[in-house]
């Protein structure tokens, strides 16, 4: 049975009530985060302590029945921020090659 007519049977469809979304992939895993640490003046000489900005992140990629990405959900948490000159972060993904709706929550 395929309740949403999305092309994937309900017993294999992670989101069985949405025809545009069928599977989900997590990075690194659904219940783990990656850690990133930044040094604000790298590669110039400095203290090299990499504690100017420390954050954790994980991502969830939602795909359709054709295995094409439909949505990317990022969970980013700032864990530490020292006296640094980092004023912004830029994020790039192959999923953002088309016009995308970006939502931010604090």
C-alpha positions in Angstrom: 0.0 0.0 0.0 1.2 3.5 -0.9 -1.0 6.0 1.0 0.5 9.1 -0.4 1.0 7.8 -4.0 4.7 8.8 -3.8 6.1 5.7 -5.4 7.3 4.0 -2.1 5.2 1.5 -0.2 4.2 2.7 3.3 6.2 0.0 5.0 9.4 1.5 3.4 8.4 5.1 3.3 9.8 7.1 6.3 7.2 9.8 5.7 4.2 7.9 4.3 1.7 10.8 4.3 3.9 13.1 2.1 4.4 12.2 -1.6 7.4 14.5 -1.9 9.4 13.0 0.9 10.2 9.3 1.3 13.5 8.8 3.1 15.8 10.5 5.6 19.6 10.4 6.0 21.5 11.7 9.0 25.0 12.9 9.4 26.9 11.7 11.4 23.9 9.8 12.9 20.5 10.6 14.2 21.6 10.9 17.8 25.2 12.2 17.4 26.8 15.6 16.6 30.0 16.5 15.0 32.4 19.0 16.6 34.0 22.0 14.8 36.6 24.2 16.4 37.9 27.4 14.9 41.0 29.6 15.4 40.3 33.2 14.5 43.6 34.2 12.9 44.7 30.8 11.4 46.9 30.3 9.4 48.8 33.4 10.7 50.8 33.0 13.9 48.8 33.0 17.0 48.0 30.9 20.0 46.6 28.0 17.9 44.2 26.9 20.7 41.2 26.5 18.4 38.8 27.7 21.0 37.7 30.9 19.5 34.5 29.3 18.3 33.5 25.7 19.1 30.2 24.3 17.8 28.5 21.0 17.3 26.3 20.2 14.3 24.3 17.4 12.8 22.2 17.3 9.6 19.1 15.5 8.3 18.6 15.2 4.6 15.1 14.4 3.4 14.8 12.8 0.0 12.0 11.9 -2.4 11.2 8.6 -4.0 13.7 9.3 -6.8 16.4 9.8 -4.1 16.7 13.5 -4.9 17.2 15.9 -1.9 14.1 17.8 -0.9 15.1 19.3 2.4 18.2 19.9 4.6 17.8 20.4 8.3 20.9 21.5 10.2 21.2 21.6 14.0 24.1 23.8 15.0 24.9 24.7 18.6 27.6 27.1 19.8 29.4 25.4 22.7 32.1 28.0 23.3 33.2 31.4 22.0 36.4 33.1 23.1 37.5 36.6 22.3 37.7 36.2 18.6 37.3 38.1 15.4 34.9 35.6 13.8 31.8 37.6 12.8 30.0 35.2 10.5 30.0 31.7 9.2 29.2 30.8 5.6 27.5 27.5 4.8 27.5 25.8 1.5 25.9 22.6 0.3 25.3 20.8 -2.9 21.6 20.9 -1.9 21.5 24.7 -2.1 22.3 24.9 -5.9 18.7 26.1 -6.5 16.7 28.7 -4.8 16.2 27.6 -1.3 14.1 28.7 1.6 16.4 29.2 4.6 15.0 29.4 8.1 17.0 30.3 11.2 16.1 29.7 14.8 18.0 30.8 17.9 
